[in-house]
Amino acid sequence: MERIASLVFLVSLLVIFASVVNQTRAGTCDESLGICQGCDDRCKAKHGPSCISKCDGEVGNLMCTCTYDCTPPPPLKTCNNGLGMCSPSCPECCNAQCAQKYVGGSGLCNTLDNISMCLCKYPC
């Protein structure tokens, strides 16, 4: 019975260790940068000062690998702004005006009580 308890304890420790390793590795990427000469400088120039470079492989043929944070950036906030009245003869002009004024912007005519206003949505 004592042997089973010890085995269960060891397996539990292994599971905990594996989950911690996965959490620390989440959001990291590896990129091969070719031969090892100047590995650290090339790695930091490409992926910033927090990356980790290493050289490994066969003696005489060491290759540079760069490990860096590659978690996706948080989604952009969406902002809204009005561009005035929509033209009854050109409702699609609102979208064009918003796209021209705001990078990634789009627009639509919002009508309330026979008044049509151009409303833009854009990342900010």
C-alpha positions as semicolon CSV with decimal commas, in nm:
position;residue;x (nm);y (nm);z (nm)
1;M;0,000;0,000;0,000
2;E;0,286;0,236;0,084
3;R;0,440;0,169;-0,257
4;I;0,116;0,273;-0,436
5;A;0,094;0,594;-0,231
6;S;0,453;0,680;-0,325
7;L;0,382;0,610;-0,692
8;V;0,069;0,827;-0,685
9;F;0,270;1,105;-0,520
10;L;0,543;1,085;-0,786
11;V;0,291;1,086;-1,070
12;S;0,118;1,389;-0,914
13;L;0,450;1,573;-0,896
14;L;0,522;1,488;-1,258
15;V;0,181;1,621;-1,370
16;I;0,233;1,945;-1,174
17;F;0,583;1,988;-1,319
18;A;0,457;1,928;-1,674
19;S;0,180;2,185;-1,636
20;V;0,425;2,447;-1,501
21;V;0,661;2,384;-1,794
22;N;0,373;2,424;-2,042
23;Q;0,265;2,749;-1,878
24;T;0,613;2,896;-1,897
25;R;0,652;2,787;-2,260
26;A;0,310;2,916;-2,367
27;G;0,349;3,204;-2,609
28;T;0,707;3,125;-2,711
29;C;0,828;3,052;-3,059
30;D;1,154;2,915;-3,196
31;E;1,318;3,032;-3,516
32;S;1,626;2,888;-3,679
33;L;1,865;3,163;-3,788
34;G;2,121;2,949;-3,971
35;I;2,485;2,918;-3,873
36;C;2,590;3,006;-3,521
37;Q;2,824;3,296;-3,594
38;G;2,683;3,611;-3,428
39;C;2,379;3,416;-3,309
40;D;2,296;3,626;-3,003
41;D;2,332;3,958;-3,187
42;R;2,119;3,842;-3,482
43;C;1,854;3,698;-3,250
44;K;1,826;4,016;-3,042
45;A;1,822;4,236;-3,353
46;K;1,532;4,039;-3,496
47;H;1,323;3,964;-3,185
48;G;1,431;4,215;-2,918
49;P;1,640;4,203;-2,601
50;S;1,421;3,951;-2,413
51;C;1,477;3,665;-2,660
52;I;1,707;3,371;-2,587
53;S;1,959;3,243;-2,839
54;K;2,132;2,906;-2,840
55;C;2,364;2,716;-3,067
56;D;2,321;2,344;-3,101
57;G;2,373;2,060;-3,343
58;E;2,671;1,859;-3,457
59;V;3,022;1,987;-3,389
60;G;3,132;2,186;-3,692
61;N;2,771;2,241;-3,796
62;L;2,621;2,436;-3,504
63;M;2,294;2,613;-3,583
64;C;2,147;2,921;-3,417
65;T;1,799;2,895;-3,264
66;C;1,619;3,198;-3,128
67;T;1,339;3,159;-2,871
68;Y;1,114;3,463;-2,837
69;D;0,775;3,572;-2,705
70;C;0,513;3,539;-2,976
71;T;0,189;3,584;-2,784
72;P;-0,058;3,773;-3,000
73;P;-0,118;4,136;-2,912
74;P;-0,447;4,221;-2,743
75;P;-0,732;4,306;-2,978
76;L;-0,765;4,670;-3,076
77;K;-1,036;4,880;-2,921
78;T;-1,310;4,996;-3,161
79;C;-1,399;5,364;-3,166
80;N;-1,701;5,536;-3,321
81;N;-1,732;5,883;-3,468
82;G;-1,990;6,063;-3,677
83;L;-1,908;6,236;-4,005
84;G;-2,225;6,435;-4,046
85;M;-2,527;6,381;-4,269
86;C;-2,545;6,102;-4,526
87;S;-2,631;6,204;-4,878
88;P;-2,962;6,044;-4,990
89;S;-2,818;6,003;-5,339
90;C;-2,497;5,831;-5,218
91;P;-2,537;5,628;-4,895
92;E;-2,227;5,422;-4,985
93;C;-2,020;5,743;-4,974
94;C;-2,025;5,722;-4,593
95;N;-1,819;5,402;-4,599
96;A;-1,570;5,557;-4,843
97;Q;-1,535;5,873;-4,632
98;C;-1,474;5,671;-4,314
99;A;-1,216;5,451;-4,485
100;Q;-1,040;5,764;-4,613
101;K;-1,041;5,943;-4,276
102;Y;-0,960;5,648;-4,042
103;V;-0,712;5,366;-4,106
104;G;-0,915;5,043;-4,106
105;G;-1,237;5,244;-4,080
106;S;-1,576;5,161;-4,222
107;G;-1,901;5,350;-4,218
108;L;-2,273;5,317;-4,253
109;C;-2,568;5,551;-4,263
110;N;-2,774;5,539;-3,945
111;T;-3,126;5,669;-4,003
112;L;-3,355;5,792;-3,727
113;D;-3,673;5,992;-3,797
114;N;-3,580;6,071;-4,160
115;I;-3,237;6,200;-4,056
116;S;-2,950;5,990;-4,187
117;M;-2,612;6,028;-4,015
118;C;-2,280;5,878;-4,123
119;L;-2,134;5,666;-3,842
120;C;-1,772;5,546;-3,861
121;K;-1,617;5,253;-3,677
122;Y;-1,239;5,222;-3,667
123;P;-0,963;5,058;-3,459
124;C;-0,808;5,289;-3,205
